[in-house]
Amino acid sequence: MPDFDLEHQALKDGDGDLFSTQKPKMVVGIDEAGRGPWAGPVTAAAAWIHPEYVAELPPGLNDSKTISPKKRAALWEKLQLLAEKPEIFRIHVSSVDAVRIDQMGILRATFHAMETALAGLSPDEHDLHVLVDGSLAPPFPTLCLRQNLTVQPVVKGDSRSLSIAAASIAAKQTRDAIMTELDRAWPQYEWRKNMGYGTRPHAETLTEEGPSPHHRLSFRPVARAAAAHGYTR
């Protein structure tokens, strides 16, 4: 189960410098959902918990992929209620749609969603230490110009860090809600079930009918279907 050890360690780093001009440090966890699907947005979330109020987090936080949909929805509801007290908990979610994914590329679009989510926490009065799930360190080019910022990639971070676990649930729940809404207009792709991933029924419909406006044309299976149907954006 995730804990707050990584956050505590980050808060301790740099302590003891009598001549430091650093601002108060804010340790934030970031995760994303939807890098791999053929359709829909990529969604990122950033979460911060005041170190003195960790016990206020709802029990059972973990990697969103290991939690049942019912439990994940309940945790997300509790996290949103806790976020009504921004002095102890903040969470922000950002998505980049399929059109921009095709323009930017999926990795750059993911990093952009992460930076937008991070900026949504209103961190300007702090130095930032960002725990990012995975092995890559996003550049955060805009925020780096405004404040001191350290990025720490954490492999399997959503099962190690409570901040990342909270962000994982927020990103997953938000993106699933978007895909469920898109499914109402495009039910043939069964996005309510597959969330835009390349399942066999999704692939068969894509081959038969071609892509929708919410498909990522820069993804190879979608590009093939688009070419076969003469589809362009």
C-alpha positions as CSV (number, residue, x, y, z in Angstrom):
1,M,0.0,0.0,0.0
2,P,1.2,3.5,-0.7
3,D,2.4,5.7,2.2
4,F,3.8,9.2,2.7
5,D,7.5,8.3,3.0
6,L,8.5,9.8,-0.4
7,E,6.8,13.0,0.5
8,H,8.4,13.2,3.9
9,Q,11.8,12.6,2.4
10,A,11.3,15.3,-0.2
11,L,10.3,17.8,2.5
12,K,13.5,17.0,4.4
13,D,15.8,17.5,1.5
14,G,17.6,20.8,1.7
15,D,16.7,21.4,5.4
16,G,19.5,22.9,7.6
17,D,20.8,25.6,5.2
18,L,20.8,28.7,7.4
19,F,21.3,31.0,4.3
20,S,18.6,29.4,2.2
21,T,16.3,31.8,0.3
22,Q,13.9,29.0,-0.7
23,K,10.2,29.3,-0.4
24,P,8.1,26.8,1.5
25,K,8.2,23.5,-0.3
26,M,5.1,21.9,-1.8
27,V,5.4,18.1,-2.6
28,V,2.9,17.1,-5.3
29,G,2.0,13.7,-6.8
30,I,1.1,13.4,-10.5
31,D,-0.3,10.6,-12.5
32,E,-2.0,10.2,-15.9
33,A,-4.7,8.0,-17.5
34,G,-5.1,7.3,-21.2
35,R,-1.8,7.3,-22.9
36,G,-2.4,4.1,-24.7
37,P,-6.0,4.2,-26.0
38,W,-6.9,4.8,-29.6
39,A,-9.6,7.3,-28.8
40,G,-10.4,10.0,-26.3
41,P,-8.2,12.3,-24.3
42,V,-5.2,11.8,-22.2
43,T,-5.9,13.0,-18.6
44,A,-3.5,13.9,-15.8
45,A,-4.1,14.8,-12.2
46,A,-2.0,16.5,-9.6
47,A,-2.6,16.1,-5.8
48,W,-1.2,17.7,-2.7
49,I,-1.8,16.8,0.9
50,H,-0.6,18.9,3.9
51,P,1.8,16.7,5.7
52,E,0.1,17.3,9.0
53,Y,-3.3,16.1,7.6
54,V,-2.3,12.8,5.9
55,A,-4.7,11.0,8.2
56,E,-7.6,12.9,6.6
57,L,-7.1,11.0,3.3
58,P,-9.7,8.3,2.8
59,P,-8.4,4.8,3.6
60,G,-7.8,2.4,0.7
61,L,-6.0,4.8,-1.6
62,N,-3.9,2.8,-4.1
63,D,-3.1,2.4,-7.7
64,S,-6.4,3.0,-9.5
65,K,-5.9,0.0,-11.7
66,T,-6.0,-2.3,-8.7
67,I,-9.3,-0.9,-7.2
68,S,-12.8,-1.9,-8.3
69,P,-14.8,0.7,-10.2
70,K,-17.3,1.0,-7.3
71,K,-14.5,1.5,-4.7
72,R,-12.6,3.9,-7.0
73,A,-15.8,6.0,-7.5
74,A,-16.4,6.2,-3.7
75,L,-12.7,7.2,-3.1
76,W,-13.0,9.9,-5.8
77,E,-16.1,11.3,-4.2
78,K,-14.3,11.5,-0.8
79,L,-11.3,13.1,-2.3
80,Q,-13.4,15.8,-3.9
81,L,-15.1,16.5,-0.6
82,L,-11.7,16.8,1.1
83,A,-10.6,19.2,-1.6
84,E,-13.2,21.6,-0.3
85,K,-10.5,22.4,2.3
86,P,-7.7,23.6,0.1
87,E,-5.5,24.4,3.1
88,I,-5.1,20.7,3.7
89,F,-5.8,19.0,0.3
90,R,-5.7,20.1,-3.3
91,I,-6.4,18.2,-6.5
92,H,-6.6,19.3,-10.1
93,V,-7.3,17.4,-13.3
94,S,-6.5,18.4,-16.9
95,S,-7.2,16.6,-20.2
96,V,-5.8,17.0,-23.8
97,D,-8.2,15.8,-26.5
98,A,-7.5,13.6,-29.5
99,V,-7.0,16.5,-31.9
100,R,-4.3,18.0,-29.8
101,I,-2.7,14.6,-29.2
102,D,-2.4,14.3,-33.0
103,Q,-0.8,17.8,-33.2
104,M,1.5,17.4,-30.3
105,G,2.3,13.7,-30.1
106,I,1.1,11.6,-27.2
107,L,4.2,12.1,-24.9
108,R,4.2,15.8,-25.3
109,A,0.4,15.9,-24.8
110,T,0.7,13.9,-21.7
111,F,3.4,16.2,-20.3
112,H,1.2,19.2,-21.2
113,A,-1.8,17.8,-19.3
114,M,0.5,17.1,-16.3
115,E,1.8,20.7,-16.3
116,T,-1.7,22.1,-16.6
117,A,-2.9,20.0,-13.7
118,L,0.1,21.0,-11.6
119,A,-0.5,24.7,-12.3
120,G,-4.1,24.3,-11.3
121,L,-3.0,23.7,-7.7
122,S,-2.0,27.4,-7.5
123,P,1.6,26.6,-6.3
124,D,3.1,30.0,-7.1
125,E,4.1,30.8,-3.5
126,H,6.1,27.5,-3.1
127,D,9.1,25.7,-4.3
128,L,7.8,22.5,-6.0
129,H,9.0,18.9,-5.6
130,V,6.9,16.8,-8.0
131,L,6.6,13.0,-7.7
132,V,5.6,11.7,-11.1
133,D,4.4,8.1,-11.7
134,G,6.7,6.3,-14.1
135,S,10.3,6.5,-15.3
136,L,10.1,9.8,-17.2
137,A,10.6,13.4,-15.9
138,P,8.3,15.9,-17.6
139,P,10.1,19.2,-18.4
140,F,7.3,21.5,-17.2
141,P,8.8,24.4,-19.3
142,T,6.3,27.1,-18.2
143,L,6.4,26.4,-14.5
144,C,10.2,26.1,-14.5
145,L,10.4,29.7,-15.6
146,R,8.4,30.9,-12.6
147,Q,9.7,28.9,-9.6
148,N,12.1,26.3,-8.3
149,L,10.9,22.9,-9.4
150,T,12.3,19.4,-8.9
151,V,10.9,16.4,-10.7
152,Q,11.3,12.9,-9.3
153,P,10.1,10.0,-11.4
154,V,8.8,7.2,-9.3
155,V,8.4,3.8,-10.9
156,K,5.1,2.2,-9.8
157,G,4.5,5.4,-7.9
158,D,0.8,5.0,-7.6
159,S,1.4,2.0,-5.3
160,R,4.2,3.8,-3.3
161,S,3.1,7.4,-2.8
162,L,-0.3,8.5,-1.3
163,S,-0.1,11.8,-3.4
164,I,0.4,9.9,-6.6
165,A,-2.3,7.3,-5.6
166,A,-4.8,10.2,-5.1
167,A,-3.8,11.7,-8.5
168,S,-4.2,8.2,-10.1
169,I,-7.8,7.9,-8.9
170,A,-8.6,11.4,-10.0
171,A,-7.2,11.0,-13.5
172,K,-8.8,7.6,-14.0
173,Q,-12.2,8.6,-12.8
174,T,-12.3,11.8,-14.8
175,R,-11.2,10.2,-18.0
176,D,-13.7,7.3,-17.6
177,A,-16.5,9.8,-17.1
178,I,-15.4,11.6,-20.4
179,M,-15.4,8.3,-22.3
180,T,-18.8,7.3,-20.9
181,E,-20.2,10.7,-22.1
182,L,-18.6,10.3,-25.5
183,D,-20.1,6.8,-25.7
184,R,-23.6,8.3,-25.8
185,A,-22.9,9.9,-29.1
186,W,-20.7,7.1,-30.5
187,P,-22.1,3.9,-29.0
188,Q,-20.9,1.7,-31.8
189,Y,-17.3,1.8,-30.5
190,E,-18.4,0.7,-27.0
191,W,-16.2,3.2,-25.3
192,R,-18.3,2.8,-22.1
193,K,-16.7,-0.7,-21.9
194,N,-13.3,-0.3,-23.4
195,M,-12.5,3.4,-22.6
196,G,-11.0,3.9,-26.0
197,Y,-8.5,1.0,-25.8
198,G,-7.9,-1.3,-28.8
199,T,-10.2,-4.2,-27.9
200,R,-11.3,-6.6,-30.6
201,P,-14.8,-5.2,-30.9
202,H,-13.4,-1.6,-31.0
203,A,-11.0,-2.7,-33.8
204,E,-13.7,-4.4,-35.7
205,T,-16.0,-1.4,-35.6
206,L,-13.1,0.9,-36.5
207,T,-12.3,-1.3,-39.6
208,E,-16.0,-1.4,-40.6
209,E,-17.0,2.2,-40.1
210,G,-13.8,4.1,-39.9
211,P,-12.7,6.6,-37.1
212,S,-14.8,9.2,-35.2
213,P,-13.7,12.8,-34.5
214,H,-12.4,11.5,-31.1
215,H,-10.0,8.9,-32.5
216,R,-6.3,9.6,-32.5
217,L,-5.3,9.5,-36.1
218,S,-1.6,9.5,-35.2
219,F,-2.0,6.0,-33.7
220,R,-1.2,3.4,-36.4
221,P,-4.4,1.2,-36.2
222,V,-6.5,4.3,-36.4
223,A,-4.4,5.7,-39.3
224,R,-4.9,2.6,-41.3
225,A,-8.7,2.7,-40.8
226,A,-8.8,6.4,-41.6
227,A,-6.8,5.8,-44.9
228,A,-9.1,2.9,-45.8
229,H,-12.2,5.1,-45.4
230,G,-10.7,8.3,-46.8
231,Y,-11.2,10.0,-43.4
232,T,-9.4,13.2,-42.6
233,R,-9.9,15.7,-39.9
